Amino acid sequence: MKLRIGLIGLGDQWQSMHRPALRMLGDRFDVRAIYCNVSKLAESAVSEFQADPVDGYQALVTRDDIDAVLVLENSWLRFHPATAACRAGKAVYWASDLDFDPIRDRDFKSCVQDSGVAFMAGLPRRFAPATLRLKELIATHLGPPRLIFCHKRLCLEDAPLKRRDQITRRGVEGNLGDDSKVDPEEVRARLTRTELMQLIDWCCYVVGERPVSVTSANHSPEEAADYQALSMLFEDAGSAQSGRGQVPGGSRTSASNGSSMESRRRTPERRGVTAQVSCGSYIPAQWQEAIGFRPPAAMQVCCENGVAFVDLPGTLVWFDDAGRHQEFLEGESPVGEKMLGQFHRAVTSLVRNLSGLEDAFNAAAILKAARESLREGRRMDLRELP
């Protein structure tokens, strides 16, 4: 089935990700209409895809020849285009800002849930070839993860000028505001929150479950701190499964008690999974050479039977008893194609899947709990989160 789609905004990743993906997936997507504030970019896309230029997102989502909408740009409009699309019964691919607030934005979440349409949030780290290969290795060679480390060096130069302007106009709390009155520190705070949410979701995806608690530490108490770190604790799935087969109280039978005690002496006690995530803009933007000097691996995973180092999108180095293994996965399908292919399956499937929306709000709730941990100076229990 070929989906008739409309594009709302042509953001920072249009040329590098979404445009090539739509060209390669021409047998699945038919671009019918495009709404974009940048006239030159809109004219080029309209000519390339033989689509109709549209003056507003409301006119686009109400067209009868549109099945789904791709929101590809961060802007001061926030959720209005996606909300209008949901009310018009159009599926939504959300590649805009992921800086959700679990309380302030719950009306938007309810609107998507009540609409009955497919919704997919763009989480590119999940679809990177190195991430998918890491999941395979965890299942086959490396064993369950025990420790995960993610660090991202960030500065305002990581965001193109267009995106920075859009974030500035939107304001730190998502409200419209005067450009001249927005502190650059607020822009840094928003960029850091968005990056941390992506890293949190990435860790949850690799582990395969939600954390049970989180604690946080910043270089300074302000939200726009130049370094923010948090530690998430996940329950151990292996221990939970083995515990289900035991009688409460710790013993099964007197005959097996001795063997179980002996096995516990030989096997290290399992303590679950700890994921440490950090994001910092502590190196000034003018020190470009220092920012790129010896960057840490995007993700380091210590497992029961080995350790892996991931560099996105397609480099994976892992070690086990046999030694070092290095894999270059650049020949795999690009991330943009994988994501849009998944969106096509979500729209055409008879089973509705809102996991992307749930996962994005889950990451937002964890980050919000981490900020509360910083203010209160204690570990926050996440098991009571909705």
C-alpha positions as CSV (number, residue, x, y, z in Angstrom):
1,M,0.0,0.0,0.0
2,K,1.3,3.4,-1.0
3,L,0.8,6.1,1.6
4,R,-0.2,9.6,0.4
5,I,1.7,11.9,2.8
6,G,2.0,15.6,3.5
7,L,5.2,17.2,4.9
8,I,5.0,19.9,7.6
9,G,8.3,21.7,7.8
10,L,11.7,20.6,6.3
11,G,14.0,20.6,9.3
12,D,17.7,20.2,9.9
13,Q,17.7,16.6,8.8
14,W,15.8,17.0,5.6
15,Q,18.8,16.9,3.3
16,S,20.7,14.2,5.2
17,M,18.0,11.9,6.4
18,H,14.4,12.4,5.3
19,R,14.8,13.5,1.7
20,P,17.0,10.5,0.8
21,A,14.7,8.1,2.6
22,L,11.6,9.3,0.8
23,R,13.5,9.0,-2.5
24,M,14.5,5.4,-1.7
25,L,11.0,4.5,-0.5
26,G,9.1,5.9,-3.4
27,D,7.2,2.7,-3.7
28,R,5.7,3.2,-0.2
29,F,5.3,7.0,0.0
30,D,3.7,9.5,-2.3
31,V,4.4,13.1,-1.3
32,R,1.3,15.1,-2.2
33,A,1.6,18.4,-0.3
34,I,4.3,20.4,1.5
35,Y,4.1,23.2,4.0
36,C,7.3,25.0,4.9
37,N,8.2,28.5,5.9
38,V,11.5,28.5,4.1
39,S,10.4,29.4,0.5
40,K,13.5,28.3,-1.4
41,L,13.6,24.9,0.4
42,A,9.9,24.5,-0.1
43,E,10.2,25.3,-3.9
44,S,13.0,22.8,-4.3
45,A,11.1,20.0,-2.5
46,V,7.8,20.7,-4.3
47,S,9.6,20.5,-7.7
48,E,11.5,17.3,-6.7
49,F,8.5,15.4,-5.5
50,Q,5.9,17.0,-7.8
51,A,3.9,18.0,-4.7
52,D,1.5,20.9,-4.1
53,P,2.7,23.9,-2.0
54,V,0.4,24.6,0.9
55,D,0.1,27.9,2.8
56,G,-0.8,26.4,6.2
57,Y,-0.8,23.2,8.2
58,Q,-4.6,23.3,8.7
59,A,-5.1,23.3,4.9
60,L,-2.7,20.4,4.6
61,V,-4.1,18.0,7.2
62,T,-7.7,18.5,6.0
63,R,-7.0,17.4,2.4
64,D,-8.8,14.3,1.2
65,D,-5.7,13.0,-0.7
66,I,-3.6,12.9,2.5
67,D,-3.3,9.6,4.6
68,A,-0.5,10.6,6.9
69,V,1.5,13.7,8.0
70,L,5.3,13.9,8.6
71,V,6.2,16.7,11.0
72,L,9.9,17.2,10.3
73,E,10.7,20.6,11.9
74,N,11.0,22.1,15.4
75,S,9.0,25.4,15.5
76,W,7.0,27.6,17.8
77,L,3.8,25.8,16.6
78,R,4.7,23.0,19.0
79,F,2.0,20.3,18.9
80,H,-0.6,22.2,16.9
81,P,0.1,20.5,13.5
82,A,0.1,17.0,15.1
83,T,-3.0,17.7,17.1
84,A,-4.8,19.0,13.9
85,A,-3.7,15.9,12.0
86,C,-5.0,13.6,14.7
87,R,-8.4,15.3,14.8
88,A,-8.5,15.0,11.0
89,G,-7.8,11.3,11.3
90,K,-4.3,11.4,9.7
91,A,-1.4,9.3,11.0
92,V,1.5,11.3,12.4
93,Y,5.3,10.8,12.1
94,W,6.8,13.1,14.7
95,A,10.4,14.1,14.0
96,S,10.1,17.5,15.8
97,D,11.2,18.4,19.3
98,L,11.1,15.5,21.8
99,D,11.2,17.8,24.8
100,F,7.9,16.6,26.2
101,D,6.7,17.5,29.7
102,P,4.7,14.6,31.2
103,I,2.4,17.0,33.0
104,R,2.1,20.0,30.8
105,D,1.8,18.0,27.6
106,R,-0.6,15.3,28.8
107,D,-3.5,16.9,26.8
108,F,-1.5,16.3,23.6
109,K,-0.9,12.7,24.6
110,S,-4.6,12.2,25.4
111,C,-5.5,13.7,22.0
112,V,-3.2,11.2,20.2
113,Q,-4.5,8.3,22.2
114,D,-8.2,9.2,21.7
115,S,-7.8,9.9,17.9
116,G,-7.3,6.2,17.0
117,V,-4.5,7.0,14.4
118,A,-1.0,5.7,14.3
119,F,1.7,7.9,15.8
120,M,5.4,7.4,15.7
121,A,8.0,9.5,17.5
122,G,11.4,9.8,15.9
123,L,14.0,8.0,18.0
124,P,16.9,7.6,15.6
125,R,19.3,5.9,18.0
126,R,17.1,2.9,18.2
127,F,17.3,2.3,14.5
128,A,21.0,2.8,14.1
129,P,22.7,-0.3,12.7
130,A,25.1,-0.4,15.6
131,T,22.2,-0.5,18.1
132,L,20.4,-3.3,16.3
133,R,23.6,-5.3,16.1
134,L,24.2,-4.7,19.8
135,K,20.8,-6.1,20.7
136,E,21.7,-9.2,18.7
137,L,25.0,-9.6,20.5
138,I,23.3,-9.2,23.9
139,A,20.9,-12.1,23.0
140,T,23.6,-14.4,21.5
141,H,27.1,-13.7,22.8
142,L,27.5,-10.9,25.3
143,G,24.7,-11.8,27.7
144,P,22.5,-9.4,29.7
145,P,23.9,-5.9,30.3
146,R,25.1,-5.0,33.8
147,L,26.6,-1.4,33.3
148,I,25.8,1.1,30.6
149,F,27.7,4.4,30.1
150,C,26.5,7.2,27.7
151,H,28.1,10.6,27.5
152,K,27.5,13.4,25.0
153,R,29.6,16.5,24.6
154,L,27.2,19.3,23.6
155,C,27.5,22.9,22.7
156,L,25.3,25.4,20.9
157,E,27.3,24.8,17.8
158,D,25.8,21.3,17.7
159,A,22.4,22.9,16.7
160,P,22.1,24.6,13.3
161,L,21.3,28.3,13.5
162,K,17.8,27.7,12.1
163,R,17.0,25.2,14.9
164,R,18.5,27.5,17.6
165,D,16.3,30.4,16.4
166,Q,13.2,28.2,16.5
167,I,14.1,27.0,20.0
168,T,14.7,30.6,21.1
169,R,11.4,31.8,19.7
170,R,9.6,29.0,21.4
171,G,11.1,29.8,24.8
172,V,12.4,27.5,27.5
173,E,8.9,26.5,28.7
174,G,7.4,26.1,25.2
175,N,5.7,29.6,25.2
176,L,6.0,32.2,22.5
177,G,8.4,34.9,23.5
178,D,10.6,37.8,22.4
179,D,13.9,36.7,20.9
180,S,15.8,39.4,22.6
181,K,14.6,38.4,26.0
182,V,15.6,34.7,25.9
183,D,18.8,33.9,27.7
184,P,21.3,31.7,25.7
185,E,21.4,29.6,28.9
186,E,17.8,28.7,28.4
187,V,18.6,27.5,24.8
188,R,21.4,25.4,26.2
189,A,19.0,24.0,28.9
190,R,16.5,22.9,26.2
191,L,19.1,21.4,24.0
192,T,20.5,19.4,27.0
193,R,17.1,18.2,28.0
194,T,16.3,17.0,24.5
195,E,19.7,15.2,24.3
196,L,19.2,13.6,27.7
197,M,15.8,12.3,26.7
198,Q,17.2,10.6,23.7
199,L,20.0,9.0,25.7
200,I,17.5,7.9,28.4
201,D,15.3,6.2,25.8
202,W,18.3,4.6,24.2
203,C,19.4,3.0,27.4
204,C,15.8,1.8,28.1
205,Y,15.7,0.3,24.6
206,V,19.0,-1.6,25.0
207,V,18.0,-3.0,28.5
208,G,14.5,-3.7,27.3
209,E,12.6,-2.3,30.3
210,R,11.9,0.8,32.3
211,P,14.2,1.7,35.3
212,V,12.9,1.4,38.8
213,S,14.8,4.4,40.2
214,V,16.9,7.4,39.2
215,T,19.3,9.8,40.9
216,S,20.9,12.9,39.4
217,A,23.8,15.2,39.9
218,N,24.6,18.5,38.2
219,H,27.7,20.7,38.1
220,S,25.4,23.5,39.4
221,P,21.8,23.6,40.7
222,E,20.5,25.5,37.7
223,E,18.8,23.6,34.9
224,A,21.1,25.2,32.4
225,A,24.1,23.7,34.1
226,D,27.1,23.0,31.9
227,Y,27.1,19.3,33.0
228,Q,24.2,17.1,33.9
229,A,24.4,13.4,34.9
230,L,21.9,10.8,36.1
231,S,22.0,7.2,37.1
232,M,19.2,4.8,36.4
233,L,18.7,1.4,38.1
234,F,16.9,-1.4,36.3
235,E,15.7,-4.6,37.9
236,D,17.6,-7.7,36.8
237,A,15.3,-9.7,34.5
238,G,17.3,-13.0,35.0
239,S,16.9,-12.7,38.8
240,A,13.2,-11.9,38.5
241,Q,12.6,-14.9,36.3
242,S,14.5,-17.3,38.5
243,G,12.8,-15.9,41.6
244,R,9.4,-16.8,40.2
245,G,10.2,-20.5,40.5
246,Q,11.2,-20.3,44.2
247,V,9.0,-20.7,47.2
248,P,8.7,-17.5,49.2
249,G,11.2,-17.6,52.0
250,G,14.2,-18.6,49.9
251,S,14.2,-22.4,50.2
252,R,12.6,-25.1,48.0
253,T,13.3,-28.4,49.7
254,S,15.8,-29.7,52.2
255,A,17.3,-31.9,49.5
256,S,18.1,-29.1,47.2
257,N,19.1,-26.6,49.9
258,G,22.8,-27.7,49.9
259,S,23.2,-27.5,46.2
260,S,21.5,-24.1,46.0
261,M,23.8,-22.7,48.7
262,E,26.8,-24.1,46.8
263,S,25.6,-22.5,43.5
264,R,25.2,-19.2,45.2
265,R,28.9,-19.4,46.3
266,R,30.0,-20.0,42.7
267,T,27.7,-17.5,41.0
268,P,28.1,-13.8,41.6
269,E,25.1,-12.1,43.0
270,R,23.0,-10.2,40.4
271,R,22.3,-6.6,41.2
272,G,20.4,-5.4,38.2
273,V,21.5,-3.0,35.5
274,T,22.9,0.5,36.2
275,A,22.9,3.1,33.4
276,Q,24.9,6.3,33.8
277,V,23.9,9.1,31.4
278,S,25.6,12.4,31.1
279,C,25.5,15.4,28.8
280,G,27.7,18.4,29.1
281,S,28.5,21.7,27.3
282,Y,31.5,22.4,29.5
283,I,33.9,23.1,26.5
284,P,33.4,26.6,25.0
285,A,32.2,26.6,21.4
286,Q,35.2,28.4,20.2
287,W,37.4,25.5,21.2
288,Q,36.3,23.4,18.3
289,E,39.4,21.2,18.3
290,A,39.0,20.4,22.0
291,I,35.3,19.4,21.6
292,G,36.2,16.7,19.1
293,F,39.4,15.5,20.8
294,R,39.2,11.8,21.8
295,P,35.4,11.7,22.1
296,P,34.1,8.9,24.3
297,A,32.1,6.0,22.7
298,A,28.5,7.0,22.3
299,M,27.6,4.0,24.4
300,Q,29.7,1.5,26.5
301,V,27.9,-1.6,27.6
302,C,29.4,-4.1,30.1
303,C,27.6,-7.4,29.9
304,E,28.0,-10.8,31.6
305,N,30.2,-12.2,28.9
306,G,31.9,-9.2,27.4
307,V,31.9,-5.5,26.8
308,A,30.8,-3.4,23.7
309,F,31.6,0.1,22.5
310,V,29.1,1.7,20.1
311,D,29.8,4.7,17.8
312,L,26.8,5.8,15.8
313,P,25.6,5.0,13.3
314,G,27.4,1.9,12.3
315,T,30.6,1.1,14.3
316,L,30.7,-1.5,17.0
317,V,33.7,-2.9,18.8
318,W,33.2,-5.7,21.3
319,F,35.4,-8.0,23.4
320,D,34.8,-11.4,24.9
321,D,36.9,-14.4,25.9
322,A,37.9,-14.9,22.2
323,G,39.4,-11.3,22.0
324,R,38.5,-8.2,20.0
325,H,35.8,-8.0,17.4
326,Q,35.3,-4.9,15.2
327,E,32.3,-4.5,13.0
328,F,31.6,-1.7,10.5
329,L,27.9,-1.7,9.5
330,E,27.9,1.2,7.0
331,G,26.4,-1.1,4.3
332,E,23.2,-1.4,6.3
333,S,20.1,0.6,5.4
334,P,20.3,4.2,6.6
335,V,18.5,5.2,9.8
336,G,16.0,7.4,7.9
337,E,14.9,4.5,5.7
338,K,14.5,2.2,8.7
339,M,12.4,4.8,10.6
340,L,10.1,5.6,7.7
341,G,9.8,1.9,6.9
342,Q,8.6,1.3,10.5
343,F,6.2,4.1,10.2
344,H,4.7,2.6,7.0
345,R,4.2,-0.7,8.8
346,A,2.6,1.1,11.7
347,V,0.1,2.9,9.5
348,T,-0.8,-0.1,7.4
349,S,-0.9,-2.6,10.2
350,L,-4.3,-3.7,11.7
351,V,-2.7,-3.5,15.2
352,R,-2.3,0.0,16.5
353,N,1.1,0.8,18.1
354,L,1.7,3.8,20.2
355,S,5.0,2.7,21.7
356,G,6.9,5.6,20.3
357,L,4.6,8.1,22.1
358,E,4.7,6.1,25.3
359,D,8.5,5.7,25.2
360,A,9.0,9.5,24.6
361,F,6.8,10.4,27.5
362,N,8.5,7.7,29.6
363,A,11.8,9.3,29.0
364,A,10.4,12.7,29.8
365,A,9.0,11.4,33.1
366,I,12.4,9.9,34.0
367,L,14.1,13.2,33.3
368,K,11.6,15.1,35.4
369,A,12.2,12.7,38.3
370,A,15.9,13.2,37.9
371,R,15.4,16.9,38.3
372,E,13.4,16.3,41.4
373,S,16.2,14.0,42.7
374,L,18.6,16.9,42.2
375,R,16.4,19.3,44.2
376,E,15.7,16.9,47.0
377,G,19.0,15.1,47.2
378,R,17.7,11.6,47.1
379,R,17.0,8.7,44.7
380,M,13.6,8.8,43.2
381,D,11.4,5.7,42.9
382,L,10.0,5.3,39.4
383,R,7.8,2.3,39.9
384,E,4.8,4.5,40.7
385,L,5.0,6.5,37.4
386,P,2.0,6.1,35.1
